[in-house]
């Protein structure tokens, strides 16, 4: 579904990603792990088109989309929920969801029901300014907004960060339901190992801008990965 091949990304003179290759198969959940600052967010931003690689390729369904802008990737099926949620705080919940339709070029307001069905608690908040919501509600809104666009590959950057436990459970249930549906792939960046491993089929471990370990979750050396995340 979505693949990076030998991607290098630089900030100024320094390399943030070095020869990174990652594969997100159709209908699977892939977890990308690593300590803060190792390049996880940079990789997601590169896959979404926010950053351009210095070398290497990004492929979607076998098509080279490396030069595509973000809006074109969104319309082709890449949904992105950034770290920090990226909601529009002065717009209402409903208006934020309608912006999710724009990502795919849709114009049917009824389609926001897809997002409300995932997080029903948002239904009573449609007229509220998004900036007045709690952190957990904002994360629900950010995920619902991405899902309204019917993505075929969903990029989630730290969806449990700063979120109360009850909403973490709801987010986990939503990701599990997406995986069970088999129609949407998920690339999940997550610090909470147990949360990630309950959901993911495959994992990648990053250190200093490179992939240092990968494989099926069922064969992961969990002690080694925990140690790498704790260093």
PEDA-V526700 format. One record per residue. N is the residue number from 1. RES is the residue in three letters. SS is DSSP state (a for helix, b for strand, c for the rest). OMEGA is omega as a letter, one per 20 degrees, with the letter a starting at -180 (none if undefined). Layout:
# PEDA-V526700
N	RES	SS	OMEGA
N	RES	SS	OMEGA
This chain:
# PEDA-V526700
1	UNK	c	a
2	UNK	b	a
3	UNK	b	r
4	UNK	b	a
5	UNK	b	r
6	UNK	b	a
7	UNK	b	r
8	UNK	b	r
9	UNK	b	a
10	UNK	b	r
11	UNK	b	a
12	UNK	c	a
13	UNK	c	a
14	UNK	b	r
15	UNK	b	r
16	UNK	b	r
17	UNK	b	a
18	UNK	b	r
19	UNK	b	a
20	UNK	b	r
21	UNK	b	a
22	UNK	b	a
23	UNK	b	r
24	UNK	b	a
25	UNK	c	r
26	UNK	c	r
27	UNK	c	a
28	UNK	c	r
29	UNK	b	r
30	UNK	b	a
31	UNK	b	r
32	UNK	b	a
33	UNK	b	r
34	UNK	c	r
35	UNK	c	r
36	UNK	c	r
37	UNK	c	a
38	UNK	c	r
39	UNK	c	a
40	UNK	a	r
41	UNK	a	r
42	UNK	a	r
43	UNK	a	r
44	UNK	a	r
45	UNK	a	r
46	UNK	a	r
47	UNK	a	a
48	UNK	a	r
49	UNK	c	r
50	UNK	c	r
51	UNK	c	r
52	UNK	c	r
53	UNK	c	r
54	UNK	c	r
55	UNK	b	a
56	UNK	b	a
57	UNK	b	r
58	UNK	b	a
59	UNK	b	r
60	UNK	b	a
61	UNK	c	r
62	UNK	c	r
63	UNK	b	r
64	UNK	b	a
65	UNK	c	a
66	UNK	c	a
67	UNK	c	a
68	UNK	c	r
69	UNK	c	a
70	UNK	a	a
71	UNK	a	r
72	UNK	a	r
73	UNK	a	r
74	UNK	a	a
75	UNK	a	r
76	UNK	a	r
77	UNK	c	r
78	UNK	b	r
79	UNK	b	a
80	UNK	b	r
81	UNK	b	a
82	UNK	c	r
83	UNK	c	a
84	UNK	c	r
85	UNK	c	r
86	UNK	c	r
87	UNK	c	r
88	UNK	c	a
89	UNK	c	a
90	UNK	c	r
91	UNK	c	r
92	UNK	b	r
93	UNK	a	r
94	UNK	a	a
95	UNK	a	r
96	UNK	a	r
97	UNK	a	r
98	UNK	a	r
99	UNK	a	r
100	UNK	a	r
101	UNK	a	r
102	UNK	a	a
103	UNK	a	r
104	UNK	c	r
105	UNK	c	r
106	UNK	c	r
107	UNK	c	a
108	UNK	c	a
109	UNK	a	r
110	UNK	a	a
111	UNK	a	r
112	UNK	a	r
113	UNK	a	r
114	UNK	a	r
115	UNK	a	a
116	UNK	a	r
117	UNK	a	a
118	UNK	a	r
119	UNK	c	a
120	UNK	a	a
121	UNK	a	r
122	UNK	a	a
123	UNK	a	r
124	UNK	a	a
125	UNK	a	a
126	UNK	c	a
127	UNK	c	r
128	UNK	c	r
129	UNK	b	a
130	UNK	a	a
131	UNK	a	r
132	UNK	a	a
133	UNK	c	r
134	UNK	c	r
135	UNK	a	r
136	UNK	a	r
137	UNK	a	r
138	UNK	a	r
139	UNK	a	r
140	UNK	a	r
141	UNK	a	a
142	UNK	a	r
143	UNK	a	r
144	UNK	a	r
145	UNK	a	r
146	UNK	a	a
147	UNK	a	r
148	UNK	a	r
149	UNK	c	r
150	UNK	c	a
151	UNK	c	r
152	UNK	c	r
153	UNK	b	a
154	UNK	b	r
155	UNK	b	a
156	UNK	b	a
157	UNK	b	r
158	UNK	c	a
159	UNK	c	a
160	UNK	c	a
161	UNK	c	r
162	UNK	c	a
163	UNK	c	a
164	UNK	c	a
165	UNK	a	a
166	UNK	a	r
167	UNK	a	r
168	UNK	a	r
169	UNK	a	r
170	UNK	a	r
171	UNK	a	r
172	UNK	a	r
173	UNK	a	r
174	UNK	a	r
175	UNK	a	r
176	UNK	a	r
177	UNK	a	r
178	UNK	a	r
179	UNK	a	a
180	UNK	a	r
181	UNK	a	r
182	UNK	c	a
183	UNK	c	a
184	UNK	c	r
185	UNK	b	r
186	UNK	b	r
187	UNK	b	a
188	UNK	b	r
189	UNK	b	a
190	UNK	c	r
191	UNK	c	a
192	UNK	c	a
193	UNK	a	a
194	UNK	a	r
195	UNK	a	a
196	UNK	a	a
197	UNK	a	r
198	UNK	a	a
199	UNK	a	a
200	UNK	c	r
201	UNK	c	a
202	UNK	b	a
203	UNK	b	r
204	UNK	b	r
205	UNK	b	a
206	UNK	b	r
207	UNK	b	r
208	UNK	c	r
209	UNK	c	r
210	UNK	b	r
211	UNK	b	a
212	UNK	b	r
213	UNK	b	r
214	UNK	b	r
215	UNK	b	r
216	UNK	b	r
217	UNK	a	a
218	UNK	a	a
219	UNK	a	a
220	UNK	c	r
221	UNK	c	a
222	UNK	a	r
223	UNK	a	r
224	UNK	a	a
225	UNK	a	r
226	UNK	a	r
227	UNK	a	a
228	UNK	a	a
229	UNK	a	a
230	UNK	a	a
231	UNK	c	none
